[in-house]
Amino acid sequence: MNEKSLRWGCRRGLRELDTLLLRYLDERYGEADEGEKKAFEALLEWPDDQLWEAIILRLPTEKQVPPLLLIALRQDHSFKPPEIYPSSPSKG
């Protein structure tokens, strides 16, 4: 894939995903080996909800994602996933 196509693929329906994918593209993609590049390109074909679950919520996926790619995508981002089960307010 050329850079223009990759950048377009990083544009998602969720700003948090845009940020993570574009950061990876700008900071790591150029240095990645061919296997990691192909895995990243394959991730760009995933629907947003599956990317969200795999990257942000860290849920297991049916599709295989190289662990090092997930680590790189999750690295150094300030977005915190929402609590699925928020703690109840403390009493008294």
VENFENCOR-V494836 format. One record per pair of residues at least 24 apart in sequence whose ideal C-beta (glycine too) atoms are under 10 Angstrom apart, sorted by sequence separation. I is the first residue (numbers start at 1). GAP is how many residues later the second one is. D is the distance in Angstrom with one decimal. If there is no record, write none. Layout:
I|GAP|D, I|GAP|D
//
This chain:
55|24|9.9, 56|24|9.0, 57|24|5.4, 39|25|8.5, 40|25|9.6, 56|25|4.9, 57|25|8.5, 59|25|9.8, 3|26|8.9, 39|26|6.6, 40|26|9.1, 43|26|7.5, 55|26|9.4, 56|26|8.9, 3|27|9.5, 39|27|5.0, 42|27|9.8, 43|27|9.3, 57|27|7.8, 38|28|9.6, 53|28|10.0, 17|29|10.0, 39|29|9.1, 40|29|6.2, 52|29|8.8, 10|30|9.5, 21|30|8.1, 36|30|6.3, 39|30|5.1, 43|30|8.1, 6|31|9.3, 9|31|9.2, 17|31|6.3, 20|31|8.7, 24|31|9.9, 35|31|7.1, 39|31|9.5, 9|32|7.6, 12|32|9.0, 36|32|6.8, 37|32|9.5, 40|32|8.9, 10|33|9.8, 11|33|9.7, 35|33|9.6, 36|33|5.5, 40|33|8.4, 6|34|8.2, 9|34|8.9, 10|34|6.8, 12|34|9.8, 13|34|9.4, 14|34|5.7, 17|34|5.6, 21|34|8.7, 32|34|10.0, 35|34|9.1, 6|35|7.3, 9|35|3.6, 12|35|9.5, 13|35|5.0, 14|35|9.3, 16|35|9.9, 17|35|6.6, 20|35|6.2, 33|35|9.7, 1|36|8.5, 5|36|8.9, 8|36|9.0, 9|36|7.9, 12|36|5.3, 13|36|9.4, 16|36|8.0, 20|36|8.0, 32|36|9.0, 36|36|8.0, 1|37|9.5, 14|37|8.2, 32|37|8.1, 6|38|7.3, 13|38|10.0, 14|38|6.6, 17|38|7.3, 1|39|9.3, 5|39|8.9, 12|39|7.2, 13|39|9.7, 16|39|8.8, 17|39|7.9, 1|40|5.4, 12|40|9.0, 16|40|6.6, 32|40|8.1, 28|41|9.0, 14|42|8.8, 1|43|8.2, 29|43|9.3, 28|44|5.3, 24|45|8.2, 27|45|8.6, 28|45|8.7, 28|47|8.7, 24|48|5.9, 27|48|9.2, 23|49|9.4, 24|49|5.3, 27|49|8.9, 23|50|8.3, 24|50|9.7, 24|51|8.7, 20|52|9.6, 21|52|7.4, 23|52|8.7, 20|53|5.4, 23|53|7.8, 20|54|7.6, 23|54|7.3, 20|55|9.2, 17|56|9.5, 20|56|9.7, 20|57|5.8, 19|58|6.9, 19|59|9.3, 20|59|7.8, 19|60|7.4, 16|61|7.9, 16|62|10.0, 17|62|9.6, 16|63|4.9, 15|64|9.2, 16|65|9.2
//
